[in-house]
Amino acid sequence: MKYMKILACFMVTLAILVAGCASEVEESVSSEPVKIGVIQWDDSRAGANVFTQILDEGGYEYEIISADLGGLYQATAQGDLDVLVHAWLPATQAPYWEKYGDDLVKAQVVASGAKCGLVVPEYVPINTIEELNDNADKFDNKISGIEPGAGIMQNTESCIVEYDLGNFELYSSSTVGMTAELQDKIDNEEWVVVTLWRPHWSFARIEGLKFLEDTQGIYGESDDLIILTRTGFEEDNPEFYQLIQNFELELSDIESIMIAIDSGKTAEEAAAEWLAENPQKIDEVLGTQ
């Protein structure tokens, strides 16, 4: 009887240990959806929707979070978000990188050669930022911008100081509002200067746009479009991190999706159409080719 009691105790202990191990295994294989922050610019929405639709094909779980640019940087640096799609670095969003970069990882360069700056129509007979002040009245003393807080807006504020553009005021608007004003001015052959970047559908839709030469390098030579992650994400989710590192696009690919969005398609529809024409991208990212 004594041995039976000992055996019974052993079996109970074993059952508890097995249950505990099973619980640990279950916890190790289960995971929360990856939280992906998406900057609400068309280039980011285009790239993000291609990436997330590939994730859907692979059966990966994720959650999309949208907020202002500074909020997304801060949330990713704090670990509240896992992934940020996509940053413009090293130039355009340099202030955010300086503030939060110690807690962020540059996981993947999605595309290279992006550019930001001040843009005018080609019929405007100036070619450098320095020439703006002498023609301020022709521009109504106005630089038409986008959402306040955007990297290009911060750089333009610096531009006004460094180039001594005291005759100009930077007006905040929205990306849609800025491009609408640009098109309206061009339709009437009026002078206009705007904050603009490439990739952007404007360069494909509106003929005759040019960047003003930035001799002081306020806007930088060019940017990479980069997917950032929080520190430690690679160790926590190496499989998902590898998917990020498999993801690349050409600037022309991003612009083609942006044109479809501007034509009235949702970002989801535009990305789905692009993937239908480029199915190899799914295999590239998922590693199934």
Number of C-alpha atoms within 10 A of each C-alpha: 6 7 8 9 10 10 12 12 12 12 12 11 12 12 12 12 12 12 12 12 12 12 11 12 11 11 10 9 7 9 11 8 12 17 18 23 30 25 23 16 13 21 24 24 23 29 26 24 20 26 21 19 17 23 18 11 11 14 9 13 13 15 13 15 14 13 13 15 22 16 13 22 27 18 18 24 24 15 17 14 22 25 29 30 25 25 26 24 22 17 21 28 21 20 16 17 18 9 12 17 18 11 17 23 19 15 19 21 22 21 22 17 13 18 20 24 27 23 23 22 24 15 13 15 10 16 16 14 20 16 15 20 17 10 13 18 13 14 16 14 19 17 21 26 25 21 18 15 12 18 23 26 23 16 22 23 15 14 20 18 11 11 17 12 19 11 15 17 16 17 17 17 14 14 17 12 14 22 20 12 15 22 16 13 15 20 9 8 12 14 20 22 24 23 23 25 18 19 24 22 23 19 16 15 11 12 11 12 16 18 21 19 16 18 12 12 12 20 25 18 14 19 22 20 26 23 25 25 27 24 19 14 19 16 9 11 13 12 11 16 17 16 17 21 14 18 21 19 15 13 18 15 15 24 22 21 30 28 20 19 21 17 11 10 15 16 23 18 17 23 27 18 15 19 17 12 10 11 12 12 21 22 14 15 20 19 11 9 9
